[in-house]
Amino acid sequence: MQTTQLLNIIWVFLGAVLVMLMQAGFAILECGFTRQKNANNVLMKNVMDFAIGSLVFLVVGFGLMFGKDIGGLIGGSGFVDPTSLGLHAKDLSPEVFIFFQTVFCATAATIVSGAMAERTKFSSYLIYTLVISLVIYPVSGHWIWGDGFLAKMGFIDYAGSAAVHSVGGFAALMGAIVLGPRIGKYNSDGTVNAIPGHNIPLGTLGVFILWFCWFGFNPGSSLEAATYVGHVAMTTNLAACAAAVTTLFLTWKRYGKPDISMTLNGILAGLVAITAGCHIISFYGAIVVGIVSGFLVIFGIEIIDQKFHIDDPVGAVGVHCLNGVWGTIAVGLFACKTPAVDGSVLGLFYGGGFHQLGIQLFGIICVALWVCTTSFIMFKTIQHTVGLRVKPREEVAGLDLGEHGSEAYPDFLKK
């Protein structure tokens, strides 16, 4: 084995391990942003979507995503034994490449958990996370990363603004709509009641873990130990910082005080948005992407909650869906020559016209139609068969007791 190949394997494996650690970040972020009576349920879901997703992605999902292309729509080989495909991207061993893609699949599945928190049956959660990892994520992933029709058109999504975050975000949106709001969230006159999370320090730690792990998510997507990963790391960080500062001052202006929970979501929004174009957008382009993300996450979450009465306890739709879409579109606006690319693809603001922008818009529309249609059908089917929502008395008492027979804080006063 050559030194270059060994370095590539080590680099991508470390990136994959960081992306796996994002599960911990999502788990404690969602736990902190929801009520203490549902903490065990939140943690259990985030454990099991990784476990179930890893198994079904190995057996079926990877083949659908990276198997031999069938009409630009799905992969049709590599089922049960994906190593038989003999994939050696950037001289990686097949096993490392499979592991890297598995942890990305798990990330898409876990996004849905937050938007449907505090009122979803645990058994139903296991069903829909299986379907997302088995079919929904791999099919659209094939279009983008597996030699599907979008890849052939020149659609760019470096690390998953569309392939991962928009997929999870659109599924989360459909799930929240079908499931309905939590008891007590909305009044008969249309006013909204805030239901604060029980542990903001825990949520903050979750965001810091996710921010840290994003440097495996984005730079690791190079699939090689290359010099340009420094550029990818810089744009990733700059977008997050710009979004954080934007949400800080915007909430200060709108609410009279700087809001910690919204600022934390702003950081994630910036990270989500830059993920598609972190290799092809300049430093200052990344800052602009982050600024727009800060506005999007604030006004998006407000509109979803106050105007449409879609109850999303952690803001997953505003962070992942809206900013996944924005990040995908931003490639068509800000693509330029960077240390990672030669400048053959340029965005609208760099003299490239509307060509790449049109491809990006078409691609994200296709992803939205696929995920919204399939996930809506999936949630409706679950709702009318095994049931999607817990009983009202279980929701009021908390899912820890009703679904798991245990409490995360047995010695604490209940709220």
N, C-alpha and C positions, 0 to 999 in steps of 0.2 A: 504494500500500500504506500503510495506517495505521500510526502509530507503535506502537500496541498489538500489532498483528499481527506487526510486525517484531520486537518484543521477545520475543514468544512463540516465534517461529521460532528466534531466537538462543538463547534459554534452553533449549529442548528439544534443539536441535542440540548445544549444549555438554553437556547431560546425556547424550545418546547417545554422544558421544565419550568421556566418562568411563566409561560402561558398557562400551564397546569396550575401554578400557584394563584393565578387569577381567580380560580374557583373559590379560594379562601377569601380573596378580596370581595368578590360578589356576595359570598355567604354572610360575612360580617357587616358589609354595607347594608344589605337588605335587612339583616337582623336589627341593626341599629336604627334604621329608618321606619321600622314597624313596631308594634306594641309588644311588651314583654310576654304577654300571654300566648304569643304565636312564635316565640323564638326557636323552640325545638323543631317546630314544623318547617320553618324557613331553613334551618341548618340541614335537616334531613333531606329536603328537596335538593339543595345544592350538592349534597354528597351523592345522591342517587342519580341525578341527571348526568353526572360525570361517569358513574359506574355503568349505567345502562347504555349511555351513548357510546362509550368505548367499545362495548361488546357488539352492539348492532352495527356500528360503523365498520368494524372489522369484517363482519360476516357479509353485509350487503352494501352499506353506505359507501365504502371506499370504491367498490367496483362500479357503482352508479356514477360516482364522481370522476374517477380517473381511469375507468376501463376503456376499452376500444370504443371510439365514438360511433354512435348510431344516429345518423341524420342531424348531427349538431345538437341533439336534445339530451341524450343520456349516454352513460357508459354501459357497455354490455359484456364485460368480462372481468375477471379477477375476483369473483364472488367466492366467499369462504376462505380462499387463500390469496389475499392480495399480493403477496410476495411473488406469485406466479407471473405478475405483469412485468416483472424485471425492471421497474422504474429506477433510474439512477440520476435523478435531477442533480445537477451540479456535482456529480461524482459522489452523491450521498449513497449510503447503503439503503436498500428498500425499506428495511425495518425502521430506520431513523426517519425517513420521509413519511412513512405510515403513522408513526407516533406523532410527528409534528402536525399532520393533518387531523389526527384524532383529537388533539387538545383544542384545535380551532373549532371543530364540530361541537365539542362540549361547551365552548363559550357561547355559541349561537343559541344552544338549547337553554342555557341557564338564564339568559336575558329575560325570557318569558316569565320566569318565576316571580320577579318583582312586581310586575304589573297586575298579577293575579293573586297577590299575597293576601292572607288573612281571611279568605273565604272559599278556597278551592279544596275539594276532596283530594286527599293524598293519593288514593288509588287512581283517580282520574289524572292527576299530575304525572304519575308513572306512565300512563298510556300515551299522553300527548308528547311527553319528552322522548319516548321511544319513536313515535311517528316522525317527529321533527328530525331526529338523528338518522332515522332509517331511510326517509324518502325526501322530505321537504328541503332540508339543507343540501343534501348531496346533488339533487337534480339541478337546482340553480347554481350550485357550486361548479358543476360540470360545464354549464354555459360559460362561466367566467374563467375558471382555472383549469378545466379539464378538456381543452380542445373543443369546446362547444361553439355554438353559433356566435355568441358575443365575443369570445376570444378571437375568433376568426375575423370579426369585424374590426378589431383593434380596441375593444373596450378595455379600459385600464382600471384596475382595482388592486393595488399593490399588496395590501395586507388585509382587506376585508371590510371597508366601509359599507359596501353593498353586500358582498358574499356572506359576511358574518353578522354585522351589526344591523343592517337594514332587514335582513331575514329575521333575526330575533326580534327586532322592533316591530315589524309588520305583524308577526305572529302574536306578539304581546298586545298590540292594538286590537286585533280580532278577538283575542281571548278576553280582554277586559270588557269589550262591547257585549259579547255573548254572556259572560258571567254576570255582569251588572255590578253596581257599586256596593260597597260595604254598608251594613246597617248603620244608619245615623249620619251618613256622609252628606246627603242632600236633603233639604227641607222641602215641604210641599210648595212653598212659594218660590222655589228655585235657588234659594241662597245656599251657600256652601259652608259646611262645618270642617274646620281643620282637624285632622287626626294626627297629632305629632308622633314621631318615633320616640322610643323610650331611651335610646342611648346614642346621642350624637357623637361622643368620643369614639365609640365603636365604629360608627359609620365613617368617621374621619380616618380612622386607621385603615378601614377597607379601601377608601379612595387612595390613600398613600400606597397601599399594596398594589392596587391596580395600576397606578401611575408608574411605579417601579417596574412592574411586570410588563408594561407596554413596551419597554425597551427589549423584551424578548419577542413580543408580538410583531412590532414593526421592523426593527433592524434584523431580527431573526428571519424575516420573510425574504431576505436576500438569498437564502439557501446556500450561502457561501461566505467564507471569512474574507470579505473584500474591504478595500479602503473606503469605499463610499458609504459604509454603514454609519460612519460618523455624521454624514449629512442627514441620513434618515433619523438618527437619534436627535439631532439638533432641531429639525423641523417638528418632530414629535413633541419635544419639550416646549418649544416656542408656542405652538398652537395651544397647548394646555395652559401655559402661563398667561397668554393673551386672553383666553377665555375666562380664566380665573379673575383677572383684573377687571375685565368687562362686567362680569356678573357682580363682583364686589361693588363697583360704583353704581351700576344700574339698580341693584336692589337698594342700595343706600339712598338713591334718589327717589325711587318709587315707594319704598316702604318706610323711609325715615331712619332706618337702621340697616347696617350691612348684614345680610342673611347668610348664615353659615351653611345650611343645607342646600340652598340654591347655588352658592358658590362652589360647593363640592360637586354638584351636578354639572356646573359650568366647566370644571376641570375635565370631567369625563366627556362632556360634549365636544370640547376641543380635541381631545384624544381620538374620539370616534371620527370626527370630521377629517382630520389630517391623515388618517390611516390609508385612504385610497391613493393619495398622491404624495406621500411623505418622501418619495424618492425623486419626484419630478417637479416639485414645487420649491421655490427659493425660500430662504429664511424669512424675508419680509412678506412673501406670499403666504407663508404659514401663519404669520402673525395676523394677517387679514382674515384668513380662514378661522382662526381662533376667536377674533373679535365678533365675526358674524355668528359663530356658534354660541357665544355668550348671549347675544340678543335672541337667537332662536330658542334656546333652552328656556329662557325666562318667559317669553311671550307664548311659546309653544305649550309649555306646561300650564300656564294660566288659561289659555283658550281651551285646551283639552278638558281641563277640570271645570272651569267656570261657565263656559259657553256650551260645550257638548256634554257635560256631566258624565265624562268617562273617568272612572275612578282608577288611578294609577298610583298606588301608595308610594313608590320610590322614584317616580318620574322616568321610568324606563323608556316610554314611548318618546318623550321629549328628547332624551339623551341619545338613544340608539336609532330610532326610526327617523326622526326629523334630521338629525345631524349625520346619520349614515347617508341619507339622500343628499344633503348639502355637500358633504365631502366628496361624493361621487360626481356631482355637478361641478364642484370646484376644480377638478382636474381639467375639465374642458375650458376653464377660464384662466387658470394660472400655470398650466404646464409650460416648462421652459427647459433650457439646457442646464444640467446640474452635473456634479461629479458622477452621478449614477447613470445618466442618459446623455445621448449625443445631441439632443435638440431636434431630432427628426420629427418629433411630435410637439406641437406648440398649441397653447391655449389661445382663446380669443384675445386676451389682453397682451399677448406676446406676438401678435401678427399671424396667428394660425387660422383665423377665421372661425366659422361656425362648425367646421367638419368634426373635430373631436368633441365639441360640446354636444352636437347632435347625437353622436354615438353614445356618449355618457347618458344623455336624457333617455334615449331609446332603451338602453340597458337597464336603467333603474326602473323604468316603467314596466319592463318585462318581469323583473324581479318582484315588483310590487303586485302585479296581477297574479303571478304564480303563487306567492306566499299568502296573499290575502284570500284568494279563492280556496286554496287547499286547506289552510288553517281554519278558515271559517266553517268549511264543511266538516273538518275534523272535530272542532269544538261543538258544533251543533249535533253531530252524531253521538259524541260522548254525553252531551246534555240529555239527549232523548233515549239513551240506553242505560248506562251505569250511573248517570248523573254527574254533573260538573261541580255543583256547589254543596257545601255542608249544610246541615239543618240550622235554622236560625238560633236555636238554643246553644248549639255547639260554637257558632260564630261568636255569640255574646260571651260565652264562658272562656273561649280561646281554643285554638286548634291544638295546642299542646296537650290539653286534657282530652278533648273530644276525639282527636285523631291518633294520639300517641300514648295517652295515659300517663303522662309525665309532665314535669314543669322545669323550665330552665332555671328559675329562681324560686325554689320552694319556700324559702325563708323570707321572701319579700312580701310586702303588702301588695295586693292585687289592685290594678287600676283598670 
